[in-house]
Amino acid sequence: MSGQTVLVTGSRGSIGRVVTEALRGRGHRVCGFDLGEPAHADDLRGDLKDEAAVREAARGARAIVHLGATPDEADFVGDLLPNNIVGTYRVLEAAVAERVPRVVLASTLRAMSGSWGGHARPIASDVPPRPHDFYSWTKAGVELMGEMYARKRKLSVIAARIGMFARDRDEWAMVESWRNRDSYLSWRDARHFFVRAVEAERGPGYLALYAVGRDGVGVFDMETARREIGYEPVDAFPAGTPEITG
Ligand SMILES: NC(=O)c1ccc[n+]([C@@H]2O[C@H](COP(=O)([O-])OP(=O)(O)OC[C@H]3O[C@@H](n4cnc5c(N)ncnc54)[C@H](O)[C@@H]3O)[C@@H](O)[C@H]2O)c1
């Protein structure tokens, strides 16, 4: 299903750039929303905490891919709470007010890393979040908020438990140094995951899905993502990511 209007928050970020390009490539009209400089005529510059700005950005959209966030451990009160929790609240409220049926939320594998060792493999998609730091605590909150809006406000919400999408050369070198790369998510698989999350035909309800690559098969339940949205990873490390120059 192409030709939808899609709002992508965090569109100037590492995953946002890749996802925005992929959705435009599929024929969707994408409105990017970010604190950073717009890169396209349809983009808006704004802050997720700004209720009116987020609502304006969501107007007319059929789906929101909500990537904008502080993406790692940071000051809880000054960064994580406003950007990740208030920002997600603004996005979900805007989805209800503007009747946007699908919201895809960026969570992380780290949202359940506090109980990692305690689960049988593959780890089921519906294991509850159990964070281990304040960043992952906000992402656990993002998941719980998404589930509540799906249930009470009849949205279709998909929480993407994103693995390791290398943003720069240092992160790429870090993944190279790991013995265990089951969290690796190539740029190509990231494109595919988020396109499927936007385009999959689904009614109201909540789903948490693992956004990882082939190294994660057998460790994480990838069958639910295949069945529910048609996402099947193709890349094992190091395939599927262009040479990172920055
Ligand atoms: N990169 C990974 O491996 C990874 C893993 C798990 C989860 N995630 C999640 O995926 C999402 C995208 O991550 P990324 O790696 O692209 O991070 P990034 O830092 O490259 O991009 C985040 C973007 O969000 C924007 N942003 C932050 N606060 C904002 C605000 N208040 N208003 C408007 N825009 C705001 C930033 O300007 C930035 O462009 C995040 O939610 C992150 O937590 C990323």
The ligand as an ORCA input file, in Angstrom:
! r2SCAN-3c Opt
* xyz 0 1
  N      20.550      3.380     16.875
  C      20.213      2.311     17.586
  O      20.937      1.315     17.603
  C      18.923      2.286     18.398
  C      18.672      1.133     19.159
  C      17.493      1.056     19.889
  C      16.565      2.077     19.838
  N      16.835      3.203     19.109
  C      15.822      4.274     19.093
  O      15.559      4.623     17.747
  C      15.258      6.012     17.664
  C      16.173      6.691     16.660
  O      17.511      6.517     17.106
  P      18.755      7.086     16.280
  O      19.840      6.107     16.467
  O      18.337      7.478     14.920
  O      19.102      8.373     17.172
  P      19.585      9.815     16.661
  O      20.087     10.522     17.883
  O      20.492      9.688     15.501
  O      18.234     10.507     16.172
  C      17.277     11.025     17.080
  C      16.645     12.249     16.435
  O      15.598     12.711     17.307
  C      15.611     14.133     17.293
  N      15.022     14.620     18.543
  C      15.431     14.386     19.813
  N      14.662     15.053     20.675
  C      13.733     15.735     19.947
  C      12.672     16.608     20.276
  N      12.413     16.943     21.545
  N      11.932     17.113     19.286
  C      12.179     16.810     17.970
  N      13.189     15.980     17.598
  C      13.954     15.449     18.582
  C      17.097     14.510     17.194
  O      17.258     15.832     16.697
  C      17.626     13.427     16.253
  O      17.622     13.856     14.896
  C      15.379      6.558     19.083
  O      14.093      6.589     19.657
  C      16.258      5.554     19.783
  O      16.024      5.533     21.175
  C      17.993      3.339     18.381
*
